[in-house]
């Protein structure tokens, strides 16, 4: 499976920048769908007051998915890779 990687940066209320990647099947191209996945993730981390837009979340590249990513996508439609300040 090929996945699209969406590079995402969110300003937190503690002045740190949260950086994570949203991975979706490469045929998912609707930005509203991808932003909703990112917003779901932010909500799961109790990050409030932020709505993802094209300013925070941009398409980066396409890559081959690992088994872990494929399994997560099968369950919820997307996979998050936490990069910086996600905890």
Phi, psi and omega in degrees: 000137175261139179236148172270138179253124180249112182282126189229131177232127182232129175284122178271163180290342178269017177072006173269154178257123179273127181238124177210160177251138174256122178253128180225158174306143186297341179274356175271112184237354181289114183301322179302321178294313181295317178297324179295324175297316178296320178294323175299316179298313180301319178297321179294338179263006181061033173265112185245164177083012180233131172241123181293141175222182178296343177291321183266337191227118183229144174299137181246300182194177176244139178216169177279134183278144173281170178299321179299317180293316179300317180297315180295319180296322178297328182276316186230001174096346183205171176219141179249132169253116179280128183251302184218141172053040181264355180240000000 
